[in-house]
Amino acid sequence: MKMRKPSVEDMLNNKTTRYSLVMAVAKRARQIAAENEKKDEVVDEKPVLEAIEDFKNNKYSILEPDINE
C-alpha cells in the first residue's frame, strides 16, 4: 500500500483553519468507520486516510462562521 502525504496547505483555503480541518476530517473518519461497521465490511484503508481524500477531492466542504460579523 502506497502511503499518501497530502499537504495541509493544499487542503486549506483562505477561510479554513487547521483546527476546522482536523475536526472535520476526524468527524468524517468516524462516519466512515461507523458505515463500515454497520455493513460488517473490513477495509484495508484507514478511515482517516479515506476522510482526508474526501476533503482533498472536494467531496465535502467545511463551513465556518465569519467571526468578523
N, C-alpha and C positions, 0 to 999 in steps of 0.2 A: 504494500500500500504506500502510495506516494504522499509524503507529508506536505500539506499546503500551508503557506505562511502569508495570509493576506495582510496587507499593510493597513493599519488602523487609519492612517491618514487618507488612504484610498476610500475607506468606508465612511468617513466623516464628511459632512458638508458644512457649510458655514454656520448653520443653526444647531447642529447636533453636537452635544458634549460627549466626551469619552464616557462619563458616568451613564448617560442615557443609552449609549450604545451597549455598554456592558449589561445594563439592566434589561434592555430589550432582547439581547442575544440569550441571556440566561432564561428569561421568560419563554422565549420561543423554544429553547432547548428542552425545558420542562414539558412544554406542549408536545414536542416530538416524541420524547420518552414516554409520555402518557399514551399517545396514539399507538406507539409500537407495542406497549404493554397490553393495551386493550385488544389489539389484533393478535396478540401472542406471537409477534414477529421477533426474530433475532436478526439484528443487523450488524454488519462489520463496522460501519461508520459511527463514530460517536455523535450523539445528538448536538453537542456544541459545534462540531465542525459543520454539520448539516445546517444549523441555525445561522452560522456565520455566512455560509454560502447563500442562504435565503436573503440575507440583508445585502450581501455583496452584489447579488444579481437583481436587486430591487424588487424582490417578490413581496417584501414587507417594508414599511417605512416607519419612521419614528416621529411622533407628534409631540412637540414640546410647547408649553405655554410661552408667550412672549413676556418676559419679565419687565420690559420697558413700558408696558401699557398699564 
